[in-house]
Amino acid sequence: GIMVGPGRGSAAGSLVAYCLNITNIDPIAYGLLFERFLNPERISMPDFDIDFCYERREEVIEYVSKKYGNDKVAQIITFGTMAARAAIRDVGRALGIPYARVDTIAKMIPWEPNITIEKALKMESRIKELMKGDKDIKKLIETASSLEGLARHASTHAAGIVLSRKPLTDYIPLQKTAEGETCTQYAMAELEELGLLKMDFLGLRTLTVISNALKIIKHTRGEEVDINKIPLDDKKVYKMLSKGNCAGIFQLESEGMRDLVKR
C-alpha cells in the first residue's frame, strides 16, 4: 500500500480522528490537546494535514477522484503576486529602461519580510533622489507601486485538494492546468468562505525513505518491520540525536533544531 503519516498538526489531538484511523497517535496516551484542533474561539474550520509517500501522492488524488467523482474533486489554485522588486523589474522591462539601471534600483529595496515600495522609499533615501533627478525612474517607481501586490501568475497549491458533495461547477469555476489536471479558479480563502471542504494531501519524502527502507529490510533480511510499533525509548537513538546527528530526520534537520536537541 501507500505509506501514510501517523498524524501531524492539531488534528492529532482528536480522539475521534484516532478512533477512525485518520491519525495513528493516541491523544490520551500522549496528553495532546483537543482544543488545538477545535475550540469555540476558532474562526476557521479545522482541517487535516495528511502526509503521503512523496512518489505516490498523485495516486492518492486519483483514488479520491474515482471514489467521489472527478467532477467533485479538484486541486486548488494559488496566485503569485508582484512583490516590490519583481514589480520594479517587470515595469522596467515594459518601459524599455535598460536592465542595469532597473537592477540597481531593485537592489536598493531592503531585504526584509513583507517589504513594500512605500516602505522602501521611507527607508532608502537614494531612491527618492533618483526619482527627483530622472523622470523615467519616477514613472518606474510610481507605476510599480500601483501594480505591487497584484496577481502575476497562477500555479497549483502544493498540497490542497477541495471536495464537494455536488459537482464543483455548481459552486465555483474550474480550469485545466498545463498538465491536464482539474484546478479551481478560486484560491484557498474564497473556497473556505464558500464552506467547501479543503484537505491537504502532503507528499513527504521522509515517508518515501521509510517505505524504501522497509522494503530493503524485507528483501535483504526477510523481516517485516511495523514502523508503528518500533520502541520510542531506544537509548542509542537518543544518544545519536543528542550529538546533533539529525541529517535526514524529519523536522530535526534544521540548524535551530539540531542546536536544541544537543542541549
WOVENZI-V671654 format. One record per pair of residues at least 24 apart in sequence whose ideal C-beta (glycine too) atoms are under 6 Angstrom apart, sorted by sequence separation. I is the first residue (numbers start at 1). GAP is how many residues later the second one is. D is the distance in whole Angstrom. If there is no record, write none. Layout:
# WOVENZI-V671654
I;GAP;D  I;GAP;D
This chain:
# WOVENZI-V671654
13;24;5  85;24;5  84;25;5  10;26;4  11;26;6  10;27;4  117;27;6  156;27;6  117;28;5  162;29;6  84;31;5  117;31;6  84;32;6  164;32;6  84;33;5  162;34;5  163;34;5  162;36;5  11;37;5  160;38;6  161;38;5  97;39;6  9;40;5  160;40;6  161;40;5  8;41;5  159;41;4  159;42;6  159;43;5  206;44;4  5;46;3  4;48;6  92;48;6  91;49;6  2;50;6  3;50;4  2;51;5  91;52;5  91;53;4  2;54;5  88;56;5  87;57;4  87;60;5  87;61;5  82;65;6  82;66;6  81;68;5  82;68;6  81;70;6  82;70;5  79;72;4  80;72;5  80;73;5  79;75;6  77;77;6  78;77;5  78;79;5  75;81;5  76;81;4  76;84;4  76;86;6  74;88;5  73;90;6  72;92;5  74;94;6  71;96;4  74;100;6  75;106;6  77;106;5  77;107;5  74;108;5  75;108;5  76;108;5  74;109;6  74;110;5  77;110;6  76;112;6  60;141;6  57;146;4  54;149;4  54;150;6  47;151;6  48;151;6  49;151;5  50;151;6  51;151;5  54;151;5  51;153;4  55;153;5  53;154;5  54;154;5  53;155;5  51;156;6  53;158;5  3;204;5  24;204;6  3;208;4
